[in-house]
Amino acid sequence: MTDEQIARVAHEVIRAYCQALGDDSQPAWEDAPQWQRDSAMLGVKLHRENPHASASATHESWMAHKVAEGWVCGPEKCPDLKQHPCIVPFDELPEEQKAKDYIFRGVVRALAQAPAEITA
């Protein structure tokens, strides 16, 4: 699978997880803004290049990218103001937010290691 295909699947899995938590704010991959797709692609690259990276590394990479783009911690996710409540150290995240990093990492690892005949 390509990095983009893996990013799409990981994004959709995280979107479904968010919906299960009552968060319907995540758009489908096709409707996601480019910055959100780019963020998923960076996560895929991280785990493909560093297959033993931790779930906290997922968060740290995501947060560093956000901060570099001018995002700050805020009370709720607001792309217009570049605010996100998860711009905090991994160990300060609520468990349901940490779970997203574990899930993302698991999806990327599974798809990156899947035999070609399964992903074709």
C-alpha positions in Angstrom: 0.0 0.0 0.0 1.1 3.5 -0.6 1.6 6.0 2.2 -1.5 7.9 1.1 -3.6 4.7 1.1 -2.5 3.9 4.6 -3.1 7.5 5.7 -6.6 7.3 4.3 -7.4 4.1 6.2 -5.8 5.4 9.4 -7.8 8.6 9.1 -11.1 6.8 8.6 -10.4 4.4 11.5 -9.7 7.4 13.8 -12.8 9.2 12.4 -14.9 6.1 13.3 -13.4 6.0 16.8 -14.2 9.7 17.3 -17.8 9.1 16.1 -18.1 6.3 18.7 -17.1 8.9 21.3 -19.8 11.3 20.1 -17.4 13.5 18.1 -18.7 14.0 14.6 -16.3 16.8 13.8 -13.9 14.7 11.7 -14.6 14.9 8.0 -14.2 11.9 5.6 -10.8 11.7 3.9 -12.2 13.1 0.7 -13.6 16.1 2.5 -10.7 16.7 4.9 -8.7 19.9 4.5 -5.2 19.4 3.1 -3.6 20.2 6.4 -5.4 17.3 8.0 -4.4 14.9 5.2 -0.8 16.1 5.4 -0.9 15.5 9.1 -2.0 11.9 8.6 0.7 11.4 5.9 3.4 12.7 8.4 2.2 10.1 10.9 2.4 7.3 8.3 5.9 8.4 7.3 7.0 8.5 11.0 5.9 4.9 11.6 7.1 3.5 8.3 10.6 5.0 8.8 10.6 4.2 12.6 8.6 0.9 13.0 9.4 0.8 16.7 8.2 4.3 17.4 5.9 4.6 20.4 2.3 5.9 20.4 3.6 8.9 22.3 6.0 9.6 19.3 2.9 9.8 17.1 1.5 12.5 19.4 4.9 14.3 19.7 5.3 14.4 15.9 1.8 15.6 15.4 2.2 18.3 18.0 5.5 19.5 16.7 4.0 19.9 13.2 1.1 21.8 14.6 3.2 24.1 16.7 5.5 24.8 13.7 2.4 25.8 11.8 1.4 28.3 14.5 -1.1 26.2 16.4 -1.5 26.6 20.2 -3.4 24.9 23.0 -7.0 26.1 23.2 -10.2 25.0 24.8 -11.5 23.3 21.7 -10.3 22.5 18.2 -10.7 25.6 16.1 -8.8 25.5 12.8 -9.5 29.2 12.1 -7.8 30.2 15.3 -5.2 27.4 15.1 -6.2 26.1 18.5 -6.4 22.5 19.7 -6.9 21.2 23.2 -4.4 18.3 22.5 -1.4 20.5 22.2 -0.1 19.2 25.5 2.5 16.5 26.4 1.3 13.0 25.7 1.1 12.1 29.4 -1.4 15.0 30.0 -3.8 13.8 27.3 -7.1 12.2 28.4 -7.0 8.4 27.8 -9.5 8.6 24.9 -7.1 11.0 23.1 -4.1 8.7 23.9 -6.1 5.9 22.4 -6.1 7.6 19.0 -2.3 7.6 18.9 -2.2 3.9 19.7 -4.9 3.1 17.1 -3.2 5.2 14.4 0.1 3.5 15.1 -1.5 0.1 15.0 -3.3 0.7 11.7 -0.1 2.0 10.1 2.0 -0.9 11.3 -0.5 -3.5 10.2 -1.0 -2.1 6.8 2.7 -1.3 6.2 3.5 -4.9 7.0 0.6 -6.5 5.3 1.5 -8.9 2.4 1.0 -7.4 -1.0 -1.8 -9.9 -1.9 -3.9 -8.7 1.0 -3.6 -5.0 0.2 -4.0 -5.3 -3.5 
